[in-house]
Amino acid sequence: MVHTGTSLEAAHASIRVLVGEKLRYLVPMTIMFMTCYIGLTILAAFAKGVVGMKIVGSVNLGFVLIAFNYVLSWALAIAYGCIAQKKFDPLAARAAAASRKAE
């Protein structure tokens, strides 16, 4: 098979665009999740008084923060699914088409 330089460059450019777009969303989402997750761990280890503070009845701040981590995980997963469907899937299809042309 003969590869033309232009079609191969177009395929690489399409893939670069896809990876760049994914990083634009995934890096902030990962930082947000890891900050909350590690922050909760650090609070639980070093600020037991703060985490043990009662909010309502027997519910303390630690339970609220743990629940927030679960909600955040689901929210980020749902947001990623929506973003992937609207942005990443068309870019991936374009990159796949450009790769097929390059072959």
N, C-alpha and C positions, 0 to 999 in steps of 0.2 A: 504494500500500500504506500502511496505517496502522500506525505503530509505537506500541505501548503502552509507556509509561514503565517499568512494572514489568518487563516481559519483556526490554526492552533493558538495564535495570540488572542483571537476573539474568545476562544474557549477558556483560556487562562484568565482573561479579563472578566468574563462572566462569573467564574468561580471566585475570583478576588472580590468582586462586588458582593456575592452571596456571603462570603466569609466576613467581609467588613460589616455588612448589615447585621449579621448574627451577633458579631462582637459588640456592635453598638447597643444592642439590647441585653445580651447575656452578661456582660461585664457589670453593668449597674445592678442587675437583678441578683447576681451572685454576691456582689459586695453587700447589698442590702440584707440578703438572707444571712450571710456569714457574720455580719456585724450583730444582727439580732441574736443569732444562735450563740455565738461566742460571748456576746455581752451578757446573755442570760446565765451562761455557765460561770462567768466571772462574778456576776452578782451573787449567784447561789453559793459560790465558794468564799467570797470575801465580804459580802454585805448581807449576812443572814438576818440582821435586824430589819433592814429595808425590805428584803424579800418576804420576811415573815409578817410584815405590817398587815393588819386586818383591813379589808376593804368593806365587805358586807358579811355579817355573821361570821361563819368560820372560813370564808373565802379570803385568802391572803393575796398579796401582790404577786407572789411566785406562781400561784395557780393562774392568775390573770395573764401574766407574761408567757407562761407555757401555752395557754390557749391562744394567745396572740401569735406565737410561733407557728402553731398548727394552721391558723387562719391565713397567716402570711404565706406559708408553704402552698396551700391550696390556691390562694389568689395569684401567686406568681406562676404556678403551673397552668392555671386557666388563662392568664394573660399571655403566657408563652404560646399556648395552643392557638389562641386567637391571632396573635401576631404572626405565627408560623403560617397559618392558613392564608392570611391576607398578604404577607410580604415575602416570606421565605419560600413558600411553595412555588409561586410564579417565577421567582429568581432561580430556583433549583431547576425548574422545567426549562427555563431559558439556557441555563448552563449545560444541562443535559443535551439539549438540541444543538448547542454550539459544539459540544464534544463529539456528537455524532457526525456533524459536518466536518470536523477536523480529521476524522478517521479516514 
